Amino acid sequence: MSGQIEHTLRGSWTPAGAAAAGLSRHAVRWLANRIGLPDTVTPTVPVSLLNAPSSALPATAHTDLVDAVGEEFVLTSAAERLGRSGGMAYLDLLRRRTGEDVAVPDAVVLPGSPEQVQRVLDLCVRHDIAVVPFGGGTSVVGGVEALRGDKTAVIALDLCRLDRVVSLDPVSRIAVLQAGMRAVDAERLLAGHGFTLGHFPQSFERATIGGFAATRSSGQASSGYGRFDDMVQAVRVATPAGEWRLGAAPASAAGPDLRQLAIGSEGALGVITEVAVRVRPAPRHTRYEAVVIDGWQAGVEAVRALAQQRALADVTRLSDVEETAAQLALSGHIPHRLVRALLRSKGIQHPCLLVLGWETETRRELTQRRAAALRALRGRRWLRLGQRPGKAWRESRFAAPRQRDALMDFGVCVETLETATNWSGLLELRSAVRTALIRSLQTGVQPPLIMCHLSHAYETGASLYFTVLAARDEKDPVGQWQKAKAAACEAITGRGTITHHHAVGTDHLPWLDREIGQVGTAVLAAVKRAVDPTGILNPGKLIRPAQ
Amino acid sequence: MSGQIEHTLRGSWTPAGAAAAGLSRHAVRWLANRIGLPDTVTPTVPVSLLNAPSSALPATAHTDLVDAVGEEFVLTSAAERLGRSGGMAYLDLLRRRTGEDVAVPDAVVLPGSPEQVQRVLDLCVRHDIAVVPFGGGTSVVGGVEALRGDKTAVIALDLCRLDRVVSLDPVSRIAVLQAGMRAVDAERLLAGHGFTLGHFPQSFERATIGGFAATRSSGQASSGYGRFDDMVQAVRVATPAGEWRLGAAPASAAGPDLRQLAIGSEGALGVITEVAVRVRPAPRHTRYEAVVIDGWQAGVEAVRALAQQRALADVTRLSDVEETAAQLALSGHIPHRLVRALLRSKGIQHPCLLVLGWETETRRELTQRRAAALRALRGRRWLRLGQRPGKAWRESRFAAPRQRDALMDFGVCVETLETATNWSGLLELRSAVRTALIRSLQTGVQPPLIMCHLSHAYETGASLYFTVLAARDEKDPVGQWQKAKAAACEAITGRGTITHHHAVGTDHLPWLDREIGQVGTAVLAAVKRAVDPTGILNPGKLIRPAQ
């Protein structure tokens, strides 16, 4: 494939993409010194320069699909198909830079209603076509890769036209949203009625409601608003076995909670078309601030105290020493020399940044909850940095995905991964994953930069989110990351869950089997057979193909 | 069957059972006037007077079971088998009064470890024997009825020997408890370490940890401590397909939450042997109080305000006018003449009792949460009754099951049922169920007494719990209740969930199909086939037998 552009970078700075992504010249120099960068790098290739294989969609299927959704909503151009050829994992971005190993769907189908989704599924069963549901395309685990499995063709089922608020019940505080609605639009529309969903994952700017449900998403403010699965009261799901409506009440004892099969089903057990979510009044009072705590262990203890005293801020995010140092170095927001002096004066040797954010209806609630949090933090060696760095974090909180593209321009291998476990296993889990990543990526002179933060705390445990930056191995960039990821997953297995909020997709499949065991794997396969007997739904994701 | 004893009651009061159950002479007179009572009633028959059919357990199976668990733990006496012949539903109690239609297991098997449970299941598969897991025996929906389905025999698998604390992690605040441990013992053992589970359903005095998980139990303090399914972090389940361990972290995005298939599985998808639950510090400060609000609708609005402002007390329980009147009349705790005078002076015409209870670690938390609750209640026509009736409610909160037995001695048809829905549908749901019950039970001169309370509130809705008291139709007492229950279930269907915390068992099965739909029913059946291919597990409960 064409489109490979090489240019020399050492010492240079290409401001266009980098500056747009909020990366300063200083930040790039700091990184170059810290992890080393290759001389020659491969920048993004515009989609228009990539080639797509010709569509394998049979003519009869095309005709039927056009009949179901309308001619303008069955797209087969290379650009449209390439645009739904994968998600936002580092490996997706890498593949799109070279054009190699990109799985391209044979068509993009855009249904306009839940009924049309059902008709498309029925047609795809008849024509033996694989269906990959596509929302914001932000999967970082291969969840939207256009794999066809053993089917004759594969379509991307882009749900972007399912973008309506179906209903809003202000008394029960329940909004029924169509699955293709983007989170940004949901917030805007709900704000018009004085409500918020309060779900702000890093993918917020692109992700959709259906994607949140299908992947068990968790947002940056989920300590306050709950994980997305906590918010879902009901779902409407199209399956080859027929439509499925789940969720009759806020809570029920009517057998197993089957909603929890639809939530996290990643398009492999059905296509979520509508989601009834709990909404809350839009906050009128907001306060974000930051403190520094001395040492990761002390920081973890502090967050545990907040969680177990039920005094968590809506956003509660603790960075380890490495991430804190990088934030001080990379961010223009925190006056790091002043901070260093202050830290020294307080005797803080291992600074860990803790961002706390409250979003409340009343000022009293904010005051009381903040006071409770500060009480829980008392008696530790800490430094309060005030609101400026807290606000700065809030303002830049969706920037990382953009920065990743820019960093890749500079030859950085950059990816994230995450897990969760009980409090008593959290320190060991972090050490094990760090060690595995460092060992795997320590190929050159300079070690990789492994940063970690705790961003979702529960009474019994918390999540850990790792950001990995290393000099890219230009000889085998894909293999470099695959090895590192496998090492991290091995370290996680038996110590925590293979993913706290990134879903399974293709990437976590080998480790999911070990997490849910032989019986769990058999149960998932049985459910799959019941709802999707011919296996058209998102083959190769979540559930291993039948042997 | 023998054992039927008839005696005349009108005007008399048999203090033995009634007084022991906390029923005063005054209360019985009030009831007799209110609903009318039959002249002749059928009192409890001691188990020793009932006959059990002889055990159908094949000798080879008996030998193998003895080999698996030990001779003293395979019981075949009539008394032991009759003791596990059903739960605590009104119809169970009725049947045990006449000895008719009692499904008696062929043996009672008491495994001593999860491994022994697994061996027993394997043996029962080999010998084609149905297995009914038995905990506290408090099911009110037929969940522990010893049905054999198409199997040659049926055993009650009594889990009472699985009564250990497997581990307690005070850092993560997670206790791993064996499934047969009684809630009372769990609380006692946890209290020794300064912790509480905080799960207090009305069945508390008899129910077990495994039963809570298997039925998605909800406790009286679940507004504060959460429903039992909220507390479960992990489960260990024995199935004919092998052992299943679920739950690797406090939260996960590793596909569908399969724990939620084990929770609520009612013994039909496996035998829960261990449950890892979140515990909390035992409360040091407790305050229970009661207020009266004018009118059911105003009361519901008040509780909704509490829930949506996240100011619920740990116990928040609102009685409707009928239940409030009965409580005033039946309880010796509330000085009802004084209260009536006070209500008149406040202009309260439709008094609805609201019990609020807080259980906190610190006094400050109690003060702040109570103040928040009182703020949310402000601006309504109400009367504060102080702590005495609140404490009285707390002290008698597990008495109702005992009182039911005593009421049955007086010829009362007494049963409860419950549901839940969104706030905007709650008033209609109550009216519809009330109307259905009154129509069905209004056979004599006096109308039945239908009382209702709201005891579990969520941001999006709440549960409704109905207590039904009617003069028993001695000609067809079973049919009388079956008709009333069916009428109530029809009223619930389409308006709410068929059960908020009583599970499905046999009683709710026809309506479960309508709640989860054709796809949901097919999914449950598929899961059943995967974990229990020959269908030995609790046949006829939760899942309709394959046709």
Interface residues (C-beta under 8 A of the other chain):
Chain A: D169 V171 S172 R173 I174 T215 R216 S217 S218 R227 D229 Q233 V237 T239 A241 G242 E243 W244 R245 L246 A248 A249 P250 A251 S252 A253 A254 G255 P256 D257 L258 R259 Q260 L261 A262 I263 G264 S265 E266 L269 R278 R280 R304 Q308 Q309 E361 Q368 T419 A420 T421 N422 W423 S424 G425 H456 Y458 E459 T460 G461 A462 S463 G496 T497 I498 T499 H500 H501 H502 A503 V504 H508 L512 E515 I516 G517 Q518 V519 G520 A522 V523 L524 A525 A526 V527 R529 A530 V531 L542
Chain B: D169 V171 S172 R173 I174 T215 R216 S217 S218 R227 D229 Q233 V237 T239 A241 G242 E243 W244 R245 L246 A248 A249 P250 A251 S252 A253 A254 G255 P256 D257 L258 R259 Q260 L261 A262 I263 G264 S265 E266 L269 R278 R280 R304 Q308 Q309 E361 Q368 T419 A420 T421 N422 W423 S424 G425 H456 Y458 E459 T460 G461 A462 S463 G496 T497 I498 T499 H500 H501 H502 A503 V504 H508 L512 E515 I516 G517 Q518 V519 G520 A522 V523 L524 A525 A526 V527 R529 A530 V531 L542
